Amino acid sequence: MQSKVSSIEKPATPSLKGFEWRNYIVYFAFVGVLIYFSISLSDEGFLTSGNLLNIVRQTATISLMALAMTFVISTGEIDLSVGSIAALSSLVGALAIQAGYGIIGGLIGGVGTGLVVGLINGLLVTKVAIPSFLVTLGTMGAIKGAAMWVTDTAPVPIVDANFNFIFGSGDIGPIPVLLIWTLVFTVIAHILLRKTTFGRQVLATGGNENAARFSGVKTMKIKLMVFLATGLMAGLAGLLYAGRMNAGRFSFGEGDELSVIAAVILGGTSLFGGVGTIIGTIVGSLMIGTINNGLIIMGLDVSQQMIIKGIIIILAVAFGKKAMKR
Amino acid sequence: MEQPILEMRGINKAFNGITVLNDVNFSVKKGEVHALMGGNGAGKSTLMKILTGVYSADSGEILIEGKPVSIKSYDDAQKNNISMIFQEFSLIPTLSVAQNIYLTREKKTSLGLLDDKDCEMKTEKLLEELGVDIKPTEIVQNLGVGYWQMTEIAKALSQEAKILIMDEPTSSLTKNETEILFSFINKLKAKGYSIIYISHRMDEIFQICDRITIMRDGRYITTEKCSETNLDTVISHIVGMQFDQAFEWKERSYATDVPPIFEVRNLSAEHVEDINLKIQPGEIVGIAGLMGSGRTELLRNLFGIDPIKSGDIYISGQKQSIKNPKNAIEAGLALIPEDRRMQGLVLEHSVKDNMILPILSKVKKGAFIDSKKSNEISRDFVKILNIKTDNIFKQAGLLSGGNQQKIVLAKWLANDPTVLMLDEPTIGVDIGAKTEIVEIIRAMAENGKAILVVSSELPELLALSDRVIVMHDGKIKKEMTRREIKSEEELQYAIQGF
């Protein structure tokens, strides 16, 4: 008796035709970039393990922030304040260590700073209902100002060798600690997004906020949580900057929001919310790092790198839009 | 007598002192499909919002299986096994069917992680039981619209819903999808679920429902068995007086000895092919066809929204170059789009602001809008079109669907177009407003305009058109004068049966 009702019109099934190549473009692009630099920069030592590990070191801060940003963008929001948070956190962490509170003090200071700013962002977005773009545009400026003001733009050196080892320049055997940081958080973020109710509700909130709310998702709480997440990770990224450079400095993280958002979008997370991928984000981040590294070796300066990053973001979103329309 | 599964007794509700529900009674039996009908503003949606906890009644009681219950939120409604199948779909398009159905109710593994396999198995079982052929892992946005609704229903059933409220469930479905939905509803009925079915479409209601409850002006009017009533009775209850014969076709005369006022020659575009069309001044031409047959697409091409590949458009014998809607308006074309909320109106703006938008240049005084003149024009239209609004400064979004549609009409009447194109002009509009809109369109034709109407509602198309064009796969497949069409069935056959 259980006749299937559908015979007339089959629902679309994913076939090779429906293969969302956009979701995987970042992998092809990454391989393409690697091959391009390997050939064009073979004499400059691009492909040496030393340089490749360098890319990982330089990319760690962007990667950590991009992991958290994946959650924010998946809910359909954005956080522009990550770079400024990293700067302020590096300084607060350095000051705490300088004041004799040790590594733990530095950690609490840096991460706590990030959480506080994340909380402010989150509350303004959820309670005051200001669009996140405006909220974080505001805090981006304000926090940057705070970072410049707290030491009157002077850097704060960190002489604690253990701190600098754990949070920056250390290697365990051949493996840089920064690679370990990246790997650990990538695994955590991936499980959070794919395998927990939190991740599912993040995607639901971004996919259709009303529907999510009617299904019992506390969408405001979810949004608050994702801003806390970017705050936390940007705070940690600030400490990683400090550890790598042996100092806190207001200029750390400058322009990072561009790289971070580019990494997330390139990875295949939808700027319109509802679709997110951690693996894509990490590959996107490594690609940005690789491009930066390659451009530096080629002799291009920061200004030229910025131009290229800007173009990459626009291209990534343009591809994304095209795929959405279909 | 059998105990009803749901009973609403003596429900009263007022907003700001204005009574919207006056001592309404409503009861639903187990395993029946019960239509709730009434014009726009009759109080159907308010009654359902009270049932689902969106509003609370000022007085009256709700009984489920004879026990009084208190429903203060949608959660409460769900706890009482009541689920609303939303008109605006309430699924997450980017998640899979299984993920949607069990959202926030996922089973977890011993590690506290999501057990998607469990979800998918349960979903598979549920869908199997309902006889719906959807893969649990399918991403919802890849499904056809008809299947969205079934997924929603499956979701409601997984939450132990026993009473389902469906508000215009077929409004975005094709005929095929509607048939699938109806066979699905029949299955649910057989399993003992009760369905409250809100719709303006009479044919559907007589096809699928067991009983009809009719409301008018916030009052309960009557409940009748579908098998013991007929269309005329139902319509007279809804309208409150004997239904006038607006839906009867009247043979009209128009000038046939003059050149056509509107002509399309060999037009081809992405979704339409080799369209040839002539309309005399004062003639109403209807376009029939299934969804996707190219009807809407053709109007969009003619109005310059989507580009044409080849072909020419002539108005009053003049060849027109229409590259965008602005060209089209200047050439004397007007298009009243299907989705008025999205395309026809700025809902946040006032009735007046909407009406004068296309004629701003005509009501200007120097650089400013002449408020006296524009108020006058707006008031005239409110009067002529019998738009029910407190005043012309009321926000358009606050009016009922029928009145919104009249504002859209007014917008274009003000502009005095030569050719008026309408896409589903009475969709989602109550029967009273429907007859009025039909009359307005006829009056436009009497003024010598060329009228091109796309409609899925065949009685409406037959009532209006002097000539009907049937489209299929982007081509004109048949052309009939109204006189040649003997019955609705014949037209239906032309649309379906190739």
Chai-1 contact restraints between the chains, C-beta under 6 A:
chainA,res_idxA,chainB,res_idxB,connection_type,confidence,min_distance_angstrom,max_distance_angstrom,comment,restraint_id
A,Q2,B,G131,contact,1.0,0.0,6.0,A-B,restraint_1
A,K4,B,G131,contact,1.0,0.0,6.0,A-B,restraint_2
A,K4,B,D133,contact,1.0,0.0,6.0,A-B,restraint_3
A,V5,B,G131,contact,1.0,0.0,6.0,A-B,restraint_4
A,V5,B,I180,contact,1.0,0.0,6.0,A-B,restraint_5
A,V5,B,S183,contact,1.0,0.0,6.0,A-B,restraint_6
A,V5,B,F184,contact,1.0,0.0,6.0,A-B,restraint_7
A,S6,B,D133,contact,1.0,0.0,6.0,A-B,restraint_8
A,I8,B,N176,contact,1.0,0.0,6.0,A-B,restraint_9
A,E9,B,N176,contact,1.0,0.0,6.0,A-B,restraint_10
A,P11,B,I134,contact,1.0,0.0,6.0,A-B,restraint_11
A,P11,B,L143,contact,1.0,0.0,6.0,A-B,restraint_12
A,P11,B,G144,contact,1.0,0.0,6.0,A-B,restraint_13
A,P11,B,Y147,contact,1.0,0.0,6.0,A-B,restraint_14
A,A12,B,N142,contact,1.0,0.0,6.0,A-B,restraint_15
A,K195,B,L113,contact,1.0,0.0,6.0,A-B,restraint_16
A,K195,B,L114,contact,1.0,0.0,6.0,A-B,restraint_17
A,A204,B,I92,contact,1.0,0.0,6.0,A-B,restraint_18
A,A204,B,L103,contact,1.0,0.0,6.0,A-B,restraint_19
A,G207,B,I92,contact,1.0,0.0,6.0,A-B,restraint_20
A,G207,B,P93,contact,1.0,0.0,6.0,A-B,restraint_21
A,G207,B,T94,contact,1.0,0.0,6.0,A-B,restraint_22
A,G207,B,L95,contact,1.0,0.0,6.0,A-B,restraint_23
A,N208,B,I92,contact,1.0,0.0,6.0,A-B,restraint_24
A,A211,B,S90,contact,1.0,0.0,6.0,A-B,restraint_25
A,A211,B,L91,contact,1.0,0.0,6.0,A-B,restraint_26
A,A211,B,I92,contact,1.0,0.0,6.0,A-B,restraint_27
A,F214,B,S90,contact,1.0,0.0,6.0,A-B,restraint_28
A,S215,B,L103,contact,1.0,0.0,6.0,A-B,restraint_29
A,S215,B,T104,contact,1.0,0.0,6.0,A-B,restraint_30
A,G216,B,T104,contact,1.0,0.0,6.0,A-B,restraint_31
A,V217,B,T104,contact,1.0,0.0,6.0,A-B,restraint_32
A,G274,B,T94,contact,1.0,0.0,6.0,A-B,restraint_33
A,V275,B,T94,contact,1.0,0.0,6.0,A-B,restraint_34
